[in-house]
């Protein structure tokens, strides 16, 4: 059997034709253009015309997703006009194939749990430290998603500091305002340090102010992980996103902080499938139907 895994991002949409052994037979992408649904349907129909052997379609997308209905409940201005789109029902009508839809962080977590860094774990959480703080939760090999507002496992919007830094969600003090890649950039600028997020970690060993900042950053991340452990009792935490590319330079600080907060030891790993996780995880949604 072959399925189509679709990863919808703010700048591009990636399509992969994937079999049950997760071999990739086709990997293509197009620029994200709007109206988004019309672009998505057109490109998928073109692929089905060329590859009628595709039996099912899985989609990972930015936004709050009601995974049972396959509906995008809310998406930010990154994907204008995408909120309230009934993706599953519209695509199933257009393609005559089963369709499953979920949040992009959830499908990335599913890829890591199925194939990647958390493959040996039944309970894992994948955190992506990028523009925001994405999160996906896998419990007993099942992804936690959906909810009446599509907001299950929106880890980045847990309140870390009440009345803290404003978040685009409209509240203050959300975790992603302190431990995302964007938050790291803001912290560096507020500290007046002459580094970019890409060069920051290279300088923490010989700059006391930079080292203090990374300790504060990893302390906040450790609190997030510890709080999640108290709720989910996971075996493994997988960290992806742009900040994870420098993990070798700051993981020791994180482990030092975790030792002060964790209820029980857990494995913390870097993501194995960074750029491919969305496409592979989207395929996983429908390979198990």
The 8 nearest C-alpha neighbors of each residue, nearest first, counted from 0:
[[1, 18, 19, 2, 54, 53, 52, 17],
 [2, 0, 18, 53, 17, 54, 16, 52],
 [3, 1, 55, 53, 17, 54, 16, 56],
 [2, 4, 16, 56, 15, 282, 57, 17],
 [3, 5, 282, 281, 278, 57, 15, 14],
 [6, 4, 58, 14, 278, 13, 281, 57],
 [5, 7, 278, 59, 13, 277, 12, 58],
 [8, 6, 12, 60, 59, 5, 13, 11],
 [9, 7, 11, 10, 12, 6, 61, 60],
 [8, 10, 77, 11, 78, 31, 7, 61],
 [11, 9, 31, 8, 30, 12, 32, 7],
 [12, 10, 30, 31, 8, 29, 9, 13],
 [13, 11, 7, 29, 28, 6, 31, 8],
 [12, 14, 28, 6, 5, 27, 11, 7],
 [15, 13, 5, 27, 4, 26, 28, 6],
 [14, 16, 26, 4, 25, 3, 17, 278],
 [17, 15, 3, 25, 24, 2, 23, 1],
 [16, 18, 23, 2, 1, 21, 22, 24],
 [17, 19, 1, 21, 20, 22, 0, 2],
 [18, 20, 21, 0, 286, 17, 1, 22],
 [19, 21, 18, 22, 17, 23, 0, 1],
 [22, 20, 18, 19, 17, 23, 279, 282],
 [21, 23, 18, 17, 20, 24, 19, 16],
 [22, 24, 17, 25, 16, 21, 15, 18],
 [25, 23, 16, 17, 22, 26, 15, 18],
 [24, 26, 16, 15, 23, 27, 17, 14],
 [27, 25, 15, 14, 16, 23, 24, 28],
 [28, 26, 14, 13, 25, 15, 29, 12],
 [27, 29, 13, 12, 14, 11, 30, 26],
 [28, 30, 12, 11, 31, 13, 27, 42],
 [31, 29, 11, 10, 32, 12, 28, 13],
 [30, 32, 11, 10, 12, 29, 9, 33],
 [33, 31, 35, 30, 34, 38, 10, 11],
 [34, 32, 35, 38, 31, 37, 36, 79],
 [33, 35, 37, 36, 32, 38, 80, 79],
 [36, 34, 33, 38, 37, 32, 39, 81],
 [35, 37, 39, 38, 34, 40, 81, 86],
 [36, 38, 40, 39, 35, 34, 41, 33],
 [39, 37, 35, 41, 36, 40, 42, 32],
 [40, 38, 36, 42, 37, 41, 43, 35],
 [39, 41, 43, 37, 42, 38, 44, 36],
 [42, 40, 38, 44, 39, 43, 37, 45],
 [41, 43, 45, 39, 44, 40, 38, 46],
 [42, 44, 46, 40, 45, 41, 39, 47],
 [45, 43, 47, 41, 46, 42, 40, 48],
 [44, 46, 42, 48, 43, 47, 41, 49],
 [45, 47, 43, 49, 48, 44, 50, 42],
 [48, 46, 50, 51, 44, 49, 45, 43],
 [47, 49, 45, 46, 50, 51, 44, 43],
 [48, 50, 46, 47, 51, 45, 44, 52],
 [51, 49, 47, 52, 48, 46, 53, 45],
 [52, 50, 47, 53, 48, 49, 54, 46],
 [51, 53, 50, 54, 1, 47, 0, 2],
 [54, 52, 2, 1, 51, 55, 50, 3],
 [55, 53, 2, 52, 1, 96, 0, 56],
 [56, 54, 2, 97, 96, 53, 98, 285],
 [55, 57, 3, 98, 2, 4, 97, 99],
 [58, 56, 281, 99, 4, 282, 285, 284],
 [57, 59, 5, 100, 281, 4, 6, 99],
 [60, 58, 103, 6, 101, 281, 102, 100],
 [61, 59, 103, 7, 102, 6, 62, 58],
 [60, 62, 103, 102, 74, 8, 7, 59],
 [63, 61, 74, 73, 64, 102, 60, 71],
 [62, 64, 149, 73, 72, 150, 71, 74],
 [65, 63, 149, 71, 72, 66, 102, 101],
 [64, 66, 149, 145, 70, 67, 69, 68],
 [65, 67, 69, 145, 101, 68, 64, 100],
 [68, 66, 69, 65, 145, 70, 100, 99],
 [67, 69, 70, 66, 65, 87, 85, 88],
 [70, 68, 87, 66, 100, 67, 65, 86],
 [69, 71, 85, 65, 68, 86, 84, 64],
 [72, 70, 64, 83, 84, 82, 73, 63],
 [71, 73, 83, 63, 64, 82, 70, 149],
 [72, 74, 82, 63, 62, 71, 83, 75],
 [75, 73, 62, 82, 81, 78, 63, 61],
 [74, 76, 77, 78, 73, 79, 62, 82],
 [75, 77, 79, 78, 74, 80, 81, 9],
 [76, 78, 75, 9, 79, 74, 61, 8],
 [79, 77, 76, 81, 75, 9, 74, 80],
 [80, 78, 76, 81, 77, 75, 74, 82],
 [79, 81, 82, 78, 34, 35, 76, 33],
 [80, 82, 79, 78, 84, 74, 83, 35],
 [83, 81, 73, 74, 72, 71, 84, 80],
 [84, 82, 72, 71, 85, 73, 81, 70],
 [83, 85, 71, 86, 82, 70, 81, 72],
 [86, 84, 70, 87, 88, 89, 83, 69],
 [85, 87, 89, 84, 70, 88, 69, 90],
 [86, 88, 69, 90, 98, 89, 85, 91],
 [89, 87, 91, 90, 86, 85, 92, 69],
 [88, 90, 92, 86, 91, 87, 85, 93],
 [91, 89, 93, 92, 87, 88, 94, 86],
 [90, 92, 95, 88, 94, 96, 93, 89],
 [91, 93, 89, 90, 95, 94, 88, 96],
 [92, 94, 90, 91, 95, 89, 40, 44],
 [93, 95, 91, 96, 92, 90, 44, 47],
 [96, 94, 91, 92, 93, 97, 90, 98],
 [95, 97, 94, 91, 55, 54, 98, 56],
 [98, 96, 55, 91, 56, 99, 95, 54],
 [99, 97, 56, 87, 57, 91, 55, 96],
 [98, 100, 57, 69, 58, 87, 284, 285],
 [101, 99, 58, 69, 66, 59, 57, 87],
 [102, 100, 59, 66, 64, 58, 103, 60],
 [101, 103, 60, 105, 59, 104, 64, 61],
 [104, 102, 59, 60, 106, 105, 61, 107],
 [105, 103, 107, 135, 134, 106, 133, 102],
 [106, 104, 135, 108, 102, 103, 107, 109],
 [105, 107, 280, 109, 103, 108, 104, 281],
 [108, 106, 276, 277, 104, 110, 109, 105],
 [109, 107, 135, 125, 105, 111, 106, 110],
 [108, 110, 106, 112, 280, 107, 111, 113],
 [111, 109, 280, 107, 113, 108, 276, 112],
 [110, 112, 115, 108, 114, 116, 109, 117],
 [113, 111, 117, 118, 109, 110, 114, 115],
 [112, 114, 110, 118, 111, 109, 115, 117],
 [115, 113, 111, 118, 110, 112, 116, 117],
 [116, 114, 111, 271, 118, 117, 112, 113],
 [115, 117, 111, 271, 118, 270, 268, 237],
 [118, 116, 112, 120, 111, 119, 115, 235],
 [117, 119, 112, 113, 115, 114, 120, 116],
 [118, 120, 117, 121, 112, 116, 113, 115],
 [121, 119, 117, 118, 122, 234, 123, 235],
 [120, 122, 139, 140, 138, 123, 119, 137],
 [123, 121, 138, 233, 137, 234, 139, 120],
 [122, 124, 235, 233, 137, 236, 234, 136],
 [125, 123, 136, 236, 135, 137, 237, 126],
 [124, 126, 237, 108, 135, 134, 236, 238],
 [127, 125, 134, 238, 133, 239, 237, 128],
 [128, 126, 239, 240, 133, 132, 238, 129],
 [129, 127, 240, 179, 132, 180, 242, 239],
 [128, 130, 180, 240, 131, 241, 179, 127],
 [131, 129, 181, 180, 179, 132, 128, 182],
 [130, 132, 129, 179, 175, 133, 128, 181],
 [133, 131, 155, 175, 179, 128, 127, 129],
 [134, 132, 127, 104, 126, 155, 131, 154],
 [133, 135, 126, 154, 104, 125, 127, 153],
 [134, 136, 105, 108, 125, 104, 124, 152],
 [135, 137, 124, 143, 142, 123, 138, 152],
 [136, 138, 142, 123, 141, 122, 140, 143],
 [139, 137, 122, 141, 140, 121, 142, 136],
 [138, 140, 121, 122, 141, 137, 142, 120],
 [139, 141, 121, 138, 137, 122, 142, 112],
 [142, 140, 138, 137, 139, 143, 109, 136],
 [141, 143, 137, 136, 144, 138, 109, 105],
 [144, 142, 136, 137, 141, 152, 151, 138],
 [145, 143, 151, 142, 152, 66, 146, 105],
 [144, 146, 149, 65, 66, 151, 64, 150],
 [145, 147, 149, 148, 151, 150, 65, 144],
 [148, 146, 149, 145, 65, 150, 151, 72],
 [147, 149, 150, 146, 72, 65, 63, 145],
 [150, 148, 64, 65, 145, 63, 146, 147],
 [149, 151, 148, 63, 153, 146, 145, 152],
 [150, 152, 144, 145, 146, 153, 149, 143],
 [153, 151, 154, 135, 150, 134, 136, 144],
 [154, 152, 155, 151, 150, 156, 134, 133],
 [155, 153, 152, 156, 134, 157, 133, 132],
 [154, 156, 132, 175, 174, 153, 157, 133],
 [157, 155, 173, 154, 153, 174, 158, 175],
 [156, 158, 173, 154, 155, 174, 159, 153],
 [159, 157, 173, 172, 160, 174, 156, 161],
 [158, 160, 174, 173, 172, 157, 161, 223],
 [159, 161, 172, 163, 158, 162, 173, 174],
 [160, 162, 172, 163, 158, 159, 171, 173],
 [163, 161, 171, 172, 160, 164, 165, 170],
 [164, 162, 172, 171, 160, 161, 165, 173],
 [163, 165, 172, 171, 176, 166, 162, 173],
 [166, 164, 171, 170, 172, 163, 167, 169],
 [165, 167, 168, 171, 170, 169, 173, 164],
 [168, 166, 169, 165, 170, 171, 75, 176],
 [169, 167, 166, 170, 156, 165, 171, 173],
 [170, 168, 167, 166, 171, 165, 173, 172],
 [171, 169, 166, 168, 165, 172, 173, 167],
 [170, 172, 165, 163, 162, 164, 166, 173],
 [171, 173, 163, 160, 164, 161, 158, 159],
 [174, 172, 158, 156, 157, 175, 159, 176],
 [173, 175, 159, 155, 176, 177, 157, 158],
 [174, 176, 132, 155, 179, 177, 178, 131],
 [177, 175, 182, 174, 173, 178, 164, 179],
 [176, 178, 182, 175, 174, 179, 219, 216],
 [177, 179, 175, 182, 220, 176, 216, 174],
 [180, 178, 128, 182, 132, 175, 131, 181],
 [179, 181, 129, 183, 182, 128, 130, 242],
 [182, 180, 184, 130, 179, 183, 185, 131],
 [183, 181, 179, 185, 177, 176, 180, 184],
 [182, 184, 186, 180, 181, 185, 187, 179],
 [183, 185, 181, 187, 182, 186, 196, 188],
 [186, 184, 182, 188, 183, 187, 189, 181],
 [185, 187, 183, 189, 188, 184, 190, 182],
 [188, 186, 190, 184, 185, 189, 192, 183],
 [187, 189, 191, 185, 190, 186, 192, 184],
 [190, 188, 186, 191, 187, 185, 192, 184],
 [189, 191, 187, 188, 192, 186, 208, 212],
 [192, 190, 188, 189, 187, 193, 186, 194],
 [191, 193, 190, 187, 194, 188, 209, 189],
 [194, 192, 191, 195, 187, 188, 199, 190],
 [195, 193, 199, 192, 198, 196, 187, 197],
 [194, 196, 197, 198, 199, 184, 193, 187],
 [195, 197, 199, 198, 184, 194, 183, 200],
 [196, 198, 195, 199, 200, 194, 245, 242],
 [199, 197, 195, 201, 196, 194, 200, 202],
 [198, 200, 196, 194, 201, 202, 195, 197],
 [201, 199, 202, 203, 198, 248, 245, 249],
 [202, 200, 199, 198, 203, 248, 204, 197],
 [203, 201, 200, 204, 199, 205, 206, 209],
 [202, 204, 210, 209, 206, 200, 205, 201],
 [203, 205, 202, 206, 210, 201, 207, 209],
 [204, 206, 203, 202, 207, 210, 209, 201],
 [205, 207, 209, 203, 208, 204, 202, 210],
 [208, 206, 210, 209, 211, 205, 203, 204],
 [207, 209, 211, 210, 206, 212, 203, 190],
 [210, 208, 203, 212, 206, 211, 207, 213],
 [209, 211, 203, 207, 213, 212, 208, 206],
 [212, 210, 208, 214, 209, 213, 207, 215],
 [211, 213, 209, 215, 210, 214, 216, 208],
 [214, 212, 216, 210, 215, 211, 217, 209],
 [215, 213, 211, 217, 212, 216, 218, 210],
 [214, 216, 218, 212, 213, 217, 219, 211],
 [217, 215, 213, 219, 218, 214, 212, 178],
 [218, 216, 220, 253, 214, 219, 215, 221],
 [217, 219, 215, 221, 220, 216, 256, 214],
 [218, 220, 222, 216, 217, 221, 215, 223],
 [221, 219, 217, 223, 218, 222, 178, 224],
 [220, 222, 218, 224, 257, 219, 223, 217],
 [221, 223, 225, 219, 220, 224, 226, 218],
 [224, 222, 220, 226, 221, 225, 227, 219],
 [225, 223, 221, 227, 222, 226, 228, 220],
 [224, 226, 228, 222, 261, 227, 223, 260],
 [227, 225, 229, 223, 228, 224, 222, 230],
 [228, 226, 224, 230, 225, 229, 231, 223],
 [227, 229, 232, 225, 231, 230, 226, 233],
 [228, 230, 226, 227, 232, 231, 225, 262],
 [231, 229, 227, 228, 232, 226, 233, 225],
 [230, 232, 228, 233, 227, 229, 138, 122],
 [233, 231, 228, 229, 230, 234, 227, 122],
 [232, 234, 122, 123, 231, 235, 228, 124],
 [235, 233, 265, 122, 123, 120, 266, 232],
 [236, 234, 266, 123, 265, 233, 267, 117],
 [235, 237, 267, 124, 123, 125, 266, 268],
 [236, 238, 125, 268, 269, 270, 267, 126],
 [239, 237, 269, 126, 270, 127, 125, 268],
 [240, 238, 127, 270, 243, 269, 126, 128],
 [239, 241, 127, 128, 129, 243, 242, 238],
 [240, 242, 129, 243, 244, 128, 180, 239],
 [243, 241, 244, 240, 128, 180, 245, 129],
 [244, 242, 246, 239, 245, 241, 240, 238],
 [243, 245, 242, 246, 241, 240, 239, 247],
 [246, 244, 243, 247, 248, 242, 200, 249],
 [245, 247, 243, 248, 249, 250, 244, 242],
 [246, 248, 245, 249, 250, 251, 244, 243],
 [249, 247, 246, 245, 200, 250, 201, 251],
 [248, 250, 246, 252, 251, 247, 253, 200],
 [251, 249, 253, 252, 246, 247, 254, 248],
 [252, 250, 254, 253, 249, 255, 248, 247],
 [253, 251, 255, 250, 249, 254, 256, 214],
 [252, 254, 250, 217, 256, 255, 251, 257],
 [255, 253, 257, 251, 256, 252, 258, 250],
 [256, 254, 252, 253, 258, 257, 251, 259],
 [255, 257, 253, 254, 258, 259, 218, 221],
 [258, 256, 254, 260, 221, 259, 255, 261],
 [257, 259, 255, 256, 260, 261, 254, 264],
 [260, 258, 257, 256, 261, 255, 221, 254],
 [259, 261, 257, 258, 225, 262, 222, 256],
 [262, 260, 225, 263, 257, 258, 259, 264],
 [261, 263, 260, 264, 225, 229, 228, 258],
 [264, 262, 261, 265, 228, 232, 260, 258],
 [265, 263, 261, 266, 262, 258, 234, 257],
 [266, 264, 234, 235, 267, 263, 236, 233],
 [265, 267, 235, 236, 268, 234, 264, 237],
 [266, 268, 236, 235, 237, 265, 269, 238],
 [269, 267, 237, 238, 236, 266, 270, 116],
 [268, 270, 238, 237, 239, 243, 271, 267],
 [269, 271, 239, 238, 237, 272, 116, 273],
 [270, 272, 115, 116, 273, 269, 111, 239],
 [273, 271, 276, 275, 270, 274, 115, 111],
 [272, 274, 276, 275, 271, 270, 239, 240],
 [273, 275, 276, 272, 277, 278, 240, 271],
 [274, 276, 272, 273, 278, 277, 279, 280],
 [277, 275, 107, 272, 279, 110, 273, 278],
 [278, 276, 107, 280, 6, 279, 275, 106],
 [277, 279, 4, 6, 281, 5, 280, 275],
 [280, 278, 282, 276, 281, 277, 110, 275],
 [279, 281, 110, 106, 283, 277, 109, 282],
 [282, 280, 57, 4, 58, 278, 59, 284],
 [281, 283, 4, 279, 57, 280, 284, 285],
 [284, 282, 280, 286, 281, 285, 279, 287],
 [283, 285, 281, 282, 57, 286, 287, 99],
 [286, 284, 288, 287, 283, 57, 282, 55],
 [285, 287, 283, 288, 284, 282, 19, 2],
 [286, 288, 285, 284, 283, 282, 19, 55],
 [287, 285, 286, 284, 97, 283, 99, 55]]
